[in-house]
């Protein structure tokens, strides 16, 4: 195969591949600063303004249950990918469920804010995934050392690692 490695969100079980954990995935709602100004507590959220991601239907229910508003249902627009939902939130269409550290760049730049302090574990992690023979290749070994070292640094000190999806 031509591919060297990938970074995948999951449970770490990809048969035939080596999966090394990089980052935990924690959920927290994100939106524009303007929209956040009207959100004082989780019960201020409204179902139609909650942006959804098609392949992750459990994100909002998981966070809402932890926030003690389990009866609220996310009914906002549905997107195929997290990146699309986050862009819609940046554009002011609603509140997206963000995954840390995926959203750290947008938070640091002020494009998005997390209106609530509550962050909930998604129950998954990001992994560096590769075929074991790759460890014998110098270029892959150098990349692996770099990304493992970068992933181990506190979020505020990470440089050169972009979280994209």
Helices and strands as residue ranges (DSSP letters): E 6-10, E 18-30, H 33-36, G 42-44, G 47-49, E 50-53, H 58-66, E 78-79, H 82-90, E 95-100, H 104-109, E 120-130, G 132-136, H 138-152, G 155-157
